Amino acid sequence: MTKKDIILKVSDATNIKQIDVKKVVQKTFDCIVEALVRGEKIELRNFGVFKVKQRKSRTGRNPRTGQVVPVPPKKVVIFKPGLEMKSNVK
């Protein structure tokens, strides 16, 4: 499912113009991204939780040459599904 599919479904279900739904959906995603950039946790009840996690530095290997290379620390976004999502998606 794409963002366009979400917009079409919401528009059909609510009888709101697609352009207006698109603005709301995009602003929602923008707010989520902005909060994650600030390091905040996003908790959407019955859906799940988005948060930023710091990965430690480690040593890796180049699979082609076998050479050991350092992998620097980095931040990653993780998602933990909520109870309702877990129970519905089996």
DOZA-183216 format. One record per residue (C-alpha): residue in three letters; y negated, x, z. Coordinates in steps of 0.2 Angstrom, whole numbers, plus 5000, padded with zeros to 4 digits. Each point is the difference from the previous one (the first is absolute). Example, Ala and Ser with C-alpha at 12.3 -4.5 7.8 and 13.67 -1.06 7.14 Angstrom:
2
ALA502250625039SER498350064997
! end
This chain:
90
MET500050005000THR498350074995LYS498349965007LYS499749894985ASP501549905005ILE499449975017ILE498349954994LEU500849874988LYS501149935014VAL498649985012SER498949934987ASP501349874995ALA500449955018THR498249985006ASN499149944984ILE498750145002LYS499450104984GLN501050164997ILE498450105000ASP499649945017VAL501850045006LYS499950174992LYS498550045010VAL500849955016VAL501650094997GLN499150164995LYS498950005015THR501549975011PHE500850154993ASP498450105001CYS499849965018ILE501850055004VAL499750174991GLU498450035009ALA500749975017LEU501550124996VAL498750134994ARG499249995018GLY501750025008GLU500249825006LYS501549905001ILE500249834990GLU501049875008LEU500449844990ARG501049885011ASN501749954993PHE499750124985GLY499950185007VAL499050155006PHE499250134989LYS499550175009VAL499750184995LYS501250135007GLN499750195000ARG501450104992LYS500350175007SER500050154989ARG501750074995THR500950114988GLY500749944984ARG500950074985ASN499650004982PRO501649924992ARG499850094984THR499950185007GLY500649985018GLN498450085006VAL499449955018VAL498349924999PRO498949945015VAL499649815000PRO498349975008PRO499849865013LYS499449834993LYS499649825004VAL501149864994VAL499949825001ILE501549915008PHE500549825000LYS501149915013PRO500449824995GLY499849865013LEU501349905007GLU499849854988MET500150114985LYS501550095007SER500949835003ASN499549934983VAL500450164990LYS501950045001
! end
